[in-house]
Amino acid sequence: MVIGQTGHWSLVKKLFPSPHSPVPISTKLDLDNFTAKTQLRLEQVNLFTRLKTQPQVNQQGYPILQNLSFEVFQGDRLAIVGPSGAGKTSLLRLLNRLITPTSGKIYLENQEYHQIPVIEIRQAVTLVLQESKLLGMTVQEALAYPLLLRGLPKQTIQQRVSDWIEQLHIPSEWLGRTEVQLSAGGRQLVAAARALVIQPKIILLDEPTSALDAATSGRLIQVLTQLNKTHLTTILMVNHQLELAQTFCTRLLHLQQGQLLANQPTSEINWASLHTSLMQSETQASEEWN
C-alpha cells in the first residue's frame, strides 16, 4: 500500500489545477437551492466470513466489518481510507449488493436493500473495482453493453458512448481491443467509463487512479468533479492517496479492522496525524498477517 503519493498528485494539480478545489457542501447547496437528502443509510451493519488462514473469533466467523452506522448524502464526495484489511473494498461490495451483510440493514433512499431488485440497486449504485474485467468484449462493446441491457435506442447508445469516449480521451484505436490488449491503466479507464455511461446516482470507486498516469488521473478527477457539481452525482472513493482525498473529497470515513474510527468533513481533519496513524496501522496489519 502507498499512502500519500505526493509527487504524483502534485503533477496532477499542475496539469488540472481548478477542478481539485473541493466545493463546500454549504456553498453548493446555497447556489443550487438544494437540500441534501440521505441516499444511503447503514444501521449496525456487520459482515463475517470464514477464513482458513485466520482463527475464527466466534461461530459467525472472522469479522470483516463491525457495527457500521452512517449516512451518505446526495452530492457527497466521500473518501474511505484505512490500512490493508480494514474492510474498505468489502464495504463497496456491500453497497453494490455483490455481497450481503451478516446482520444489520442498508437503505437506498429510505428503502431497505432486500426490498429492491438487485439490478435496480446496481443501476443506481455502480461499482468500479480496481481490477475490472471486460468479459471478453471489445472496449466499444463493453461501453455499450450496460445501455443495451436497459433497452435504450441505438442512436442514444451511440451518442452517449461517443460523449464519454470524448470526455475521458479514450483513444479511438482502443475501441476494437479487448482487455488483454490494454494496459492496466487502459483497463481501469475503460472500467470507469463503463460505469459513468450508465449515469448512476451513486458511483463507488476502488482505487480509481492506481494504474493511471498523472494526466489521465487528472482528467478523470476533473470529469468526476463536474458530474458532482452539475448532476449531484454522489461519489464514494476508496483510495490510499491522502492528497487526493484532501483535495477532491468533502468527507472522510476512516476504517480500521472493520470498524469506523472517524466520519468527518475533510476540512476538519489533521492530515499529518491521519497519515501517521495509517502508516502505523499498515505496519501492524502487515506484522499480524505475516
N, C-alpha and C positions, 0 to 999 in steps of 0.2 A: 504494500500500500504506500502511496505517496501523498503526503499531506502538504497542501500549500505550494503548488508549483509556481513560484513567484515569477521566474523568468518567462515561462510560457504565457502567463496571463498579463504580464507587463507588455509583451509584444501584442497580444490581442487588443489591449486597450489603446495602444498606439494606432493599430490598424482601424479599429472601430471604436472611437472614444465615446461618442454620445450615447449609444444605447445602453451602456453599462451603468449609468447613474440610476439607481432604483427610484421609482416613482412612489413617494409615500402614499400609503393607503388613504389617509385622510384627505390629501390633496386631490388624489384621483377621484375619490367619491364626491368631493365638492364640485369638481369640474364636470363630472358626468351626471350629477344629480341622482346618484345611485346609492342605495342602501345595501351593504353587503349581506348576503344570505348564506346560511350554512349549507354547503353542498355535501360534505361527508362528515359523519359523526361516528366515532368509535366509543363503545361503552364496555369497559372492563374486558377487553379482548385478550385472550390467551391462545398461544399456539405451542403445542408439544409435539415432539417426534421421537422416534426410537432410532438411536444411533449405535451401530455396532462398535464404533471406536471410543464411545464415551459411556461411563456407567450411568444407568438410569437413576434419576433423582427420586422418582416416585412411580406409581403404577401408570400414570399418564405418559411418562417418558421424559425426555430431556426438554427443558423449556427453551423455546426459540424466542417467543415474545410473551411478556408477562404484564397483565393488568394494564393494558394501554387504553387510555381515555383521552381523547382530544377532538377538536373540531377543525375542519378545513372550510374556509370561506371563499365564495366566488371571487376570483381575481387574486387570490393568494399566489405568491411565488415562494414556495416553501422548500428550504434545504433540509435534507435528512442526513445527518452526519453521525459517525461513530466508528470505532475500530472494527477490524475484520471479525465477523461472527456476531456482531451486535444485533442482527436481525433486520437490517435495512432493506435488503432485496426481498426478504420474506414478507415484509410489510407491504411493499409494492405488489407482490403477487397476491396477497390477500385482497388488496383494494381492486385488483383486476379480476378477482374471482378464479384465479388459477388454482388456489388452494382455499380451504375454508377454515375458520378458526375452530380450535378445540372447544372454546366457550367464549361467551360474550357476544355482542351484537355490533354490526356495521350497518349504517344507514346512508342511503343516497337520497338527498333532498327529502328527508323525513320518511322514506320508505325503506323498510328493512330489506337487506340484500336477498335473503332467501325468498322474498315475495316477488322479486324482479327476475324475469328471464335472463339467463347468463348473457345471451347475445346483446340484450339491451344495455346491460352493465358495461360490456366491453365496447359498445359503440359510444357510450358516454364517457367512459373512463378507460383510456387507451394506454397500453404499456409498451415502452420501448426497452427491451432488455439490452444488456451490454453486448451480448453475443446473439444477435438476432439472425434468423435464417430466412432465406427467400424461397425455401421449399422447392428448389429446382426450377423456379421461374426465372425469366429474364427480368432485368430491372423494370422495363416498361410494363411487363405483365404484373409484377409484384405491386407496382404503384396503382394499377387499375383494378386489381383483384378485389380489395375491400369495397370499392364503389360498385363493382359488378354484383357483389353479394347483396347490396342494397337495392339493386334493380334500377339504378339511375340511367337516364338516357345516354346513348353512346356519345352524343355531342357534349353533354355535360361532363362525362368522364374524361373525354379527351381534353377539354378546356381546363378542368381542374388539375389534371396530371401535368399538363403543359405549364400551368401557372406555378406549381410547386417546383418543377424542374428548373424554371427560370429563377424563382426566388432563392433557391438553395444552390444555384450554379452547378447543377449536376451535368457533367459533360455529355453531349449527345452520343459520343462513342460508347458510353456505358450502357445505353438503353437496351442493346441486344445481348449484353453479357449476363452470365449467371453469377452466383455468389463466389464460385471457385475462381472466377476470372477477375474478382475485385480484391483490393487490399482490405485489411481490417478496417481502415478508415473509410473506404468506399462503402463497405457493408454497413457500417454504423450510420453514415449519412443517409443511405437509401432507407434504412430502417426508420430513421427519424422522419423522412419524407413520407413514407408509407403510413405512418401514424398521423401526420399533420394533414394529409389529404382527406382524411375522414372528417376533419374539423370537429374533434371531440370537445366536450365541455371541460374535461379534465385530462391532462396528459401526465403520465408517470414516466420519468426518465431515470434509467440506471446508468450512471457514469456516462452521460451522453457525449462527452468530448474526449474521452480517454484515449481514443485512437486517431483523433483528428489533428491536423496541423493547426497552427495558430490562426491563419487566415480563415480556414473553414470553420473552426470553433467560433471565431468572432462573428462570422456570418450567421451561423445557427443561433447564437445567442441574440443577435440583432433581430432575427425573424421571430424568435420566441417573445422577445420584449414587445415587439409591435403587436403580436397576437394578443398578448396580455393586456395591452393598453387599449386596443381598438375593439376586441371581442370579449374582454374579460375572461379569457381562457385561463383556467387555474392550472398551475404547474407545480408538481412535486418532483424534486430532483435529488436523487442520491448522488453525492459526489464527495471526493476526498480533497478537492481543491478549495481550500478555505477562502482564497481570494475571490474565486467565482461566487461562492456563497455570499460573501460580504457585499459584492458589488451588484449582483443580479437579484438575489432573493430578499424578500421583505420579512420573512420569519424563518426560524430555525428550530428543528427538532433534534435533540441530542439523545441518541440511543446508546446504551451500554448493557451488555449481557441481557438483551431483550427488554430492558426496562427504559422508560422515558425519564431521563435525567433533567431535561430542560425543554421548555416550549415558550419561546420568547421572540420579540421583534429583533431583527438583526442590528438595529440601531442601539440596542441596549447591551450588546454582547461585548465582553472583554476578549478580543480575538487572540491576543497573545496568550492569555490564560487558557483559552479553549484549545489552542494549538498544542500547548504543553500537556494538557490533560489527555488529548487524543494520542499524542506520541507515547505517553506513559501507559495508557490503556492498550495501545497496539503492542508495545513491548511485553506487557503482562500476558496478553492473549496469546502471543506467539510462544512464550515460555510454557504456558499451560497446555497448548496443543502439541508441543514437542516434548 
